[in-house]
Amino acid sequence: MPSHRKRHDPIRFNIPGRYLLLIVTLVSIALITITYRTNLFTGPLNTVANYLIVPFQNGVSDVGGWFVTRHEMLETMEELRARNKELTSQNQDLRTENTNLQQEKYELSELRELFALDNQYSEYEKTGARVIAKDAGNWYHSFVIDKGTNDGLAVNMNVLAGSGLVGCITSIGPDWARVETIIDDGVNVTAMILSNNEDLTVSGNLEHYDEGRIDYSRLQDPDDLIKEGDKVVTSNISDKYLPGILIGYIATIEKDPNNLTKSGELIPAVDFSHLNTVLVVRKLKQEVP
């Protein structure tokens, strides 16, 4: 019969990791104590110690140093996260504050502009009003303000903003009023050149206002005295606009086919793309029977 060798399974020692670490630590402490308090490792044993114990000590020291460094890194990362969170919150607060300051700056600039306009036409009693709605389109050619008959306003009262004339009230309620501006199609204003009182007619044209200009016509200037940049104001003979209110500045001058009159474009004194607050003149133009 074939012989069978009896196999023996190898003996395995299962030592928990925490006990193994404790044993290694105790051995390290013991070797360190022996090294510094005795001369056991002098002479030949010193060579053995250099090859066996010292590298072991260095390894233990490196492992300990790694744990310390790792702990410091984790603490630093936590501090950086907290600081980053704090800075993010501060940044958001600063953005909000900056937005508020820009809004306040814009409103302050607008109020200063209205104050200057109020002083410019100090002979007229005026009241401020806010724009609360506008018709569709890019420009404020027709809009609604937040004051009406309860505030003493009436139809045909003139409305100012920027540096001059916006338009006039066309319909009204107790606490609202609709304003039709001078750039709206079909609106005509009897005006005059401030320098020589020559009459002309300013006509609204939304298509031309895409270029920031409105039309004028029926200007008599036989001696070619009118120049680009001349001021155009409301005329004394206007039916519903008070006299002397700035409308704009002459931009172009062209002779009409009849060779008697001139026409062209002018640049309005008001920015009709941004209107938030206006002044309403409480006085009506005197009607002639």
Secondary structure as GFF3:
##gff-version 3
##sequence-region A 1 289
A	DSSP	alpha_helix	17	37	.	.	.	ID=ss1
A	DSSP	alpha_helix	44	120	.	.	.	ID=ss2
A	DSSP	beta_strand	126	134	.	.	.	ID=ss3
A	DSSP	beta_strand	142	145	.	.	.	ID=ss4
A	DSSP	three_ten_helix	149	151	.	.	.	ID=ss5
A	DSSP	beta_strand	158	161	.	.	.	ID=ss6
A	DSSP	beta_strand	164	172	.	.	.	ID=ss7
A	DSSP	beta_strand	177	181	.	.	.	ID=ss8
A	DSSP	beta_strand	188	193	.	.	.	ID=ss9
A	DSSP	beta_strand	199	203	.	.	.	ID=ss10
A	DSSP	alpha_helix	206	209	.	.	.	ID=ss11
A	DSSP	beta_strand	214	219	.	.	.	ID=ss12
A	DSSP	beta_strand	231	234	.	.	.	ID=ss13
A	DSSP	beta_strand	246	250	.	.	.	ID=ss14
A	DSSP	beta_strand	254	255	.	.	.	ID=ss15
A	DSSP	beta_strand	262	268	.	.	.	ID=ss16
A	DSSP	beta_strand	277	281	.	.	.	ID=ss17
###
